[in-house]
């Protein structure tokens, strides 16, 4: 009995030591809307959280909640970070129409290039021009995806093919563009795209290549339309933000760990993951035997001219809020060109 008691006490004491050694000072709840196997969760969020945990010496730990498993809907994510429902979130800014009017400039048609270059440009742009839009949270980083394109049931090989087509748009600005191009825009989060395409609610969707595998889009549609000239049809904007109180209560050295993994380094990580994901998504469409319609420069320029009204509409809308749209677009373009060299 004494031997058993000593063994039990020893085991409990050893477990206590292990528990103390592995216990984190801070556990942060990370919430986002994509399935865990998607590009950003596997190639950006996971490496980022692991890097923060390692550099904190294990004092910071993350609880990951993918696919909205912490509750709510994707458009609620930003407010979940603001209100403390989650400590850190990754979200699409376009899910909150009109809330980020200056940042919206990066969604304008035929402006952005690769995800890496555009993400670096977007981060610098926000730091200079639109930090007020993130006043309710602690901003970790912003980024974009790669060039947006069409994925459709019927071929889109010329501008006229889009007329009247029901097409999913990921943000207010993208929907304005779709309307300018002659489509019937349907706004919905990316999580609903697969089902909507398969049921015929949508005839096409605007997403980058990297999203294709997560929702098996290459198995639902057989046509994909890309553009020439180096500038993307459109883009979407994303942010990773932290609850202000969760950040404020961190000790100075742990704040520094978060800070060291914020800003340009973070934007670059997420942008590079998007670019790599584009390669994978396109290869899956090719392996499926799908048709990729690469519009030549002349046809692409037709689309670019048709989309000019999007800028004019956006300039007018943000002007009513006291925002100089043309100036912001000029600065965004200069930054994108700077990082695209």
C-alpha positions as CSV (number, residue, x, y, z in Angstrom):
1,X,0.0,0.0,0.0
2,X,2.8,2.4,0.9
3,X,4.5,1.6,-2.4
4,X,1.3,2.3,-4.3
5,X,0.8,5.6,-2.4
6,X,4.4,6.7,-3.2
7,X,3.9,5.8,-6.8
8,X,0.6,7.7,-7.0
9,X,2.1,10.8,-5.4
10,X,5.1,10.6,-7.6
11,X,2.9,10.3,-10.7
12,X,0.8,13.2,-9.7
13,X,3.8,15.3,-8.8
14,X,5.4,14.5,-12.2
15,X,2.1,15.3,-14.0
16,X,2.0,18.6,-12.2
17,X,5.5,19.5,-13.3
18,X,4.7,18.6,-16.9
19,X,1.5,20.6,-16.7
20,X,3.3,23.6,-15.4
21,X,6.0,23.3,-18.1
22,X,3.4,23.2,-20.9
23,X,0.9,25.6,-19.5
24,X,0.6,28.8,-21.5
25,X,0.3,32.3,-19.9
26,X,-2.2,33.3,-22.5
27,X,-4.6,31.2,-24.7
28,X,-6.0,33.1,-27.7
29,X,-9.1,32.0,-29.6
30,X,-8.6,32.3,-33.3
31,X,-11.8,32.3,-35.4
32,X,-12.2,32.2,-39.2
33,X,-14.7,31.0,-41.8
34,X,-12.8,28.6,-44.1
35,X,-12.5,24.8,-43.7
36,X,-9.2,23.8,-42.0
37,X,-7.8,22.2,-45.2
38,X,-8.1,25.5,-47.3
39,X,-5.1,27.4,-48.4
40,X,-5.1,30.2,-45.8
41,X,-5.7,28.0,-42.7
42,X,-3.0,25.5,-43.7
43,X,-0.4,27.7,-45.4
44,X,-0.7,31.0,-43.6
45,X,-2.7,30.9,-40.3
46,X,-1.2,27.6,-39.0
47,X,2.4,28.7,-39.7
48,X,1.7,32.1,-38.2
49,X,0.2,30.8,-35.0
50,X,3.0,28.2,-34.6
51,X,5.6,30.9,-35.1
52,X,4.0,33.1,-32.5
53,X,3.8,30.2,-30.1
54,X,7.4,29.3,-30.6
55,X,8.7,32.8,-30.3
56,X,6.7,33.3,-27.1
57,X,8.5,30.3,-25.6
58,X,5.1,28.5,-25.3
59,X,3.6,31.3,-23.3
60,X,1.1,32.1,-26.0
61,X,-1.2,29.3,-27.2
62,X,-3.9,29.4,-29.8
63,X,-7.2,27.6,-29.9
64,X,-8.2,27.3,-33.6
65,X,-11.8,27.6,-34.5
66,X,-12.2,27.0,-38.3
67,X,-15.4,27.1,-40.4
68,X,-17.2,29.5,-37.9
69,X,-17.3,26.8,-35.2
70,X,-17.2,29.5,-32.5
71,X,-20.6,30.6,-33.8
72,X,-22.1,33.3,-35.9
73,X,-21.7,34.0,-39.7
74,X,-18.7,35.2,-41.7
75,X,-19.9,38.9,-41.8
76,X,-19.9,38.9,-38.0
77,X,-16.2,38.1,-37.6
78,X,-14.8,41.6,-37.4
79,X,-17.3,42.5,-34.7
80,X,-16.5,39.3,-32.9
81,X,-12.9,40.5,-32.6
82,X,-14.1,44.0,-31.6
83,X,-16.4,42.6,-28.9
84,X,-14.1,39.9,-27.6
85,X,-16.1,36.9,-28.7
86,X,-12.8,35.9,-30.3
87,X,-9.3,37.1,-29.5
88,X,-8.1,37.0,-33.1
89,X,-10.0,36.7,-36.4
90,X,-9.2,36.5,-40.1
91,X,-11.9,37.9,-42.3
92,X,-12.9,39.5,-45.6
93,X,-13.4,43.2,-45.3
94,X,-16.0,43.2,-48.1
95,X,-18.3,41.2,-45.9
96,X,-19.0,44.5,-44.1
97,X,-20.1,46.8,-47.0
98,X,-19.2,50.5,-46.6
99,X,-17.3,49.9,-43.3
100,X,-13.9,50.2,-44.9
101,X,-14.4,52.8,-47.7
102,X,-10.8,53.8,-48.1
103,X,-9.5,50.2,-48.0
104,X,-12.0,49.3,-50.7
105,X,-9.8,51.0,-53.3
106,X,-7.8,47.7,-53.6
107,X,-11.0,46.0,-54.8
108,X,-11.2,48.2,-57.9
109,X,-11.0,46.3,-61.3
110,X,-7.7,46.1,-63.2
111,X,-5.6,47.6,-60.4
112,X,-3.8,44.8,-58.5
113,X,-1.2,42.2,-59.6
114,X,0.1,39.2,-57.6
115,X,-1.1,38.5,-54.1
116,X,2.3,39.0,-52.7
117,X,2.9,42.4,-54.3
118,X,-0.6,43.6,-53.8
119,X,-0.6,42.5,-50.1
120,X,2.6,44.4,-49.4
121,X,1.1,47.5,-51.1
122,X,-2.2,47.1,-49.2
123,X,-0.4,46.9,-45.9
124,X,1.6,50.1,-46.6
125,X,-1.5,51.8,-47.9
126,X,-3.5,51.0,-44.8
127,X,-0.8,52.2,-42.4
128,X,-0.6,55.5,-44.3
129,X,-4.3,56.1,-45.1
130,X,-6.9,54.0,-43.3
131,X,-5.8,53.0,-39.8
132,X,-8.9,54.8,-38.6
133,X,-11.0,52.1,-40.1
134,X,-9.4,49.6,-37.7
135,X,-9.6,51.8,-34.6
136,X,-12.0,49.3,-32.8
137,X,-9.4,46.5,-33.0
138,X,-5.7,45.8,-32.9
139,X,-4.6,45.4,-36.6
140,X,-2.2,42.5,-37.2
141,X,-2.1,42.7,-41.0
142,X,-4.1,43.1,-44.2
143,X,-3.6,41.4,-47.5
144,X,-5.3,40.5,-50.8
145,X,-5.7,37.3,-52.8
146,X,-4.3,36.7,-56.3
147,X,-5.9,37.8,-59.5
148,X,-9.6,37.3,-59.5
149,X,-11.3,35.4,-62.3
150,X,-14.5,33.8,-63.5
151,X,-15.4,30.2,-63.0
152,X,-18.5,29.3,-65.0
153,X,-20.9,26.6,-66.2
154,X,-21.0,28.1,-69.7
155,X,-17.9,29.5,-71.4
156,X,-17.0,33.2,-70.9
157,X,-14.8,33.9,-73.9
158,X,-15.9,37.5,-74.7
159,X,-17.6,40.3,-72.9
160,X,-21.0,39.6,-74.4
161,X,-21.0,36.1,-72.8
162,X,-21.4,37.6,-69.4
163,X,-24.6,39.5,-70.2
164,X,-27.4,38.6,-67.8
165,X,-25.4,35.8,-66.2
166,X,-25.9,35.3,-62.4
167,X,-22.5,35.7,-60.9
168,X,-21.4,35.7,-57.3
169,X,-19.5,38.8,-56.1
170,X,-17.6,38.9,-52.9
171,X,-18.0,42.5,-52.0
172,X,-20.0,45.7,-52.7
173,X,-17.3,47.0,-55.1
174,X,-17.1,43.7,-57.0
175,X,-20.9,43.7,-57.4
176,X,-20.8,47.2,-58.9
177,X,-18.1,45.9,-61.4
178,X,-20.2,42.9,-62.3
179,X,-23.2,45.1,-63.0
180,X,-21.1,47.5,-65.1
181,X,-19.9,44.4,-67.1
182,X,-23.5,43.3,-67.8
183,X,-23.8,40.5,-65.3
184,X,-26.5,40.0,-62.6
185,X,-24.5,40.2,-59.4
186,X,-25.4,37.9,-56.5
187,X,-23.7,38.8,-53.2
188,X,-22.8,35.9,-50.9
189,X,-19.9,34.7,-48.7
190,X,-17.5,32.2,-50.3
191,X,-18.8,29.4,-48.1
192,X,-22.1,29.3,-50.0
193,X,-20.6,29.2,-53.5
194,X,-20.2,25.4,-54.0
195,X,-23.8,24.7,-53.2
196,X,-25.1,27.7,-55.1
197,X,-23.2,26.6,-58.3
198,X,-24.3,23.0,-58.0
199,X,-28.0,24.0,-57.6
200,X,-28.0,26.5,-60.4
201,X,-28.5,29.5,-58.1
202,X,-25.3,30.8,-59.6
203,X,-24.1,30.4,-63.2
204,X,-20.6,31.6,-62.4
205,X,-18.5,32.9,-59.5
206,X,-15.7,35.3,-59.1
207,X,-13.0,33.8,-56.9
208,X,-9.2,33.4,-57.2
209,X,-7.7,30.0,-58.2
210,X,-6.6,29.3,-54.6
211,X,-10.2,28.9,-53.4
212,X,-11.1,26.3,-56.0
213,X,-9.9,23.2,-54.1
214,X,-11.6,24.0,-50.8
215,X,-15.0,24.0,-52.5
216,X,-14.3,21.6,-55.4
217,X,-15.3,24.3,-57.9
218,X,-13.3,22.4,-60.6
219,X,-15.7,19.5,-60.2
220,X,-18.8,21.7,-60.4
221,X,-18.0,24.0,-63.4
222,X,-15.9,23.3,-66.5
223,X,-14.9,26.8,-67.6
224,X,-12.5,29.4,-66.2
225,X,-11.7,32.8,-67.6
226,X,-8.5,34.7,-67.1
227,X,-7.2,38.0,-68.4
228,X,-4.0,39.4,-70.1
229,X,-2.1,42.5,-69.3
230,X,-0.8,41.8,-65.9
231,X,-3.6,43.5,-63.9
232,X,-6.4,41.5,-62.1
233,X,-10.0,41.6,-63.1
234,X,-10.7,42.4,-59.4
235,X,-9.5,41.7,-55.9
236,X,-10.8,41.1,-52.4
237,X,-9.3,42.5,-49.2
238,X,-8.7,40.6,-46.0
239,X,-7.6,41.4,-42.5
240,X,-6.3,39.6,-39.4
241,X,-7.2,41.6,-36.3
242,X,-7.1,41.1,-32.6
243,X,-9.4,42.2,-29.8
244,X,-7.9,45.4,-28.3
245,X,-8.3,44.3,-24.7
246,X,-6.7,40.9,-25.4
247,X,-3.7,42.7,-26.9
248,X,-3.6,45.4,-24.1
249,X,-3.4,42.9,-21.3
250,X,-0.4,41.0,-22.7
251,X,2.9,41.7,-21.0
252,X,5.3,43.9,-22.9
253,X,7.5,41.0,-24.1
254,X,4.5,39.1,-25.5
255,X,3.2,42.2,-27.2
256,X,6.5,42.4,-28.9
257,X,6.1,38.8,-30.2
258,X,2.7,39.8,-31.7
259,X,4.2,43.0,-33.1
260,X,7.2,41.2,-34.6
261,X,4.7,39.0,-36.5
262,X,2.5,41.9,-37.7
263,X,2.7,44.3,-40.6
264,X,4.6,43.7,-43.7
265,X,6.0,40.3,-42.6
266,X,2.5,39.0,-42.0
267,X,1.1,40.5,-45.2
268,X,3.9,38.8,-47.1
269,X,3.2,35.4,-45.6
270,X,-0.5,35.6,-46.4
271,X,0.1,37.0,-49.9
272,X,2.7,34.3,-50.7
273,X,0.3,31.6,-49.5
274,X,-2.4,33.0,-51.8
275,X,0.0,33.0,-54.8
276,X,1.1,29.4,-54.1
277,X,-2.6,28.4,-53.7
278,X,-3.4,29.8,-57.1
279,X,-0.9,27.4,-58.7
280,X,-2.5,24.5,-57.0
281,X,-6.1,25.5,-57.9
282,X,-5.2,26.1,-61.6
283,X,-3.5,22.7,-61.8
284,X,-6.5,20.9,-60.5
285,X,-8.7,22.6,-63.1
286,X,-6.3,21.5,-65.8
287,X,-6.2,18.0,-64.5
288,X,-10.0,17.9,-64.5
289,X,-9.8,18.6,-68.2
290,X,-11.6,22.0,-67.8
291,X,-11.4,24.7,-70.4
292,X,-9.3,27.8,-69.4
293,X,-10.2,30.8,-71.5
294,X,-7.2,33.1,-71.5
295,X,-8.5,36.3,-73.0
296,X,-6.0,38.1,-75.2
297,X,-4.9,41.6,-74.6
298,X,-7.4,43.2,-77.0
299,X,-10.3,41.4,-75.4
300,X,-9.0,42.1,-71.9
301,X,-8.8,45.8,-72.8
302,X,-12.5,45.7,-73.8
303,X,-13.3,44.4,-70.3
304,X,-11.1,47.1,-68.8
305,X,-12.9,49.9,-70.6
306,X,-16.3,48.4,-69.7
307,X,-15.3,48.3,-66.1
308,X,-14.2,52.0,-66.0
309,X,-17.7,52.9,-64.7
310,X,-16.9,51.1,-61.5
311,X,-14.2,53.6,-60.5
312,X,-16.5,56.5,-61.4
313,X,-19.3,55.0,-59.2
314,X,-16.9,54.3,-56.3
315,X,-15.4,57.8,-56.6
316,X,-18.9,59.3,-56.3
317,X,-19.8,57.2,-53.3
318,X,-16.7,57.8,-51.2
319,X,-16.7,61.5,-52.1
320,X,-20.0,61.8,-50.2
321,X,-18.0,60.6,-47.1
322,X,-15.3,63.2,-47.7
323,X,-12.9,60.8,-49.3
324,X,-10.8,61.7,-52.3
325,X,-11.2,58.5,-54.3
326,X,-9.0,59.4,-57.3
327,X,-6.1,60.3,-55.0
328,X,-6.4,57.0,-53.1
329,X,-6.6,55.0,-56.3
330,X,-3.4,56.8,-57.6
331,X,-1.6,56.1,-54.4
332,X,-2.7,52.4,-54.4
333,X,-1.6,52.0,-58.0
334,X,1.8,53.5,-57.2
335,X,2.3,51.2,-54.3
336,X,1.3,48.1,-56.3
337,X,3.7,49.1,-59.1
338,X,6.4,49.6,-56.5
339,X,6.1,46.1,-55.1
340,X,5.4,44.4,-58.5
341,X,8.8,45.3,-59.9
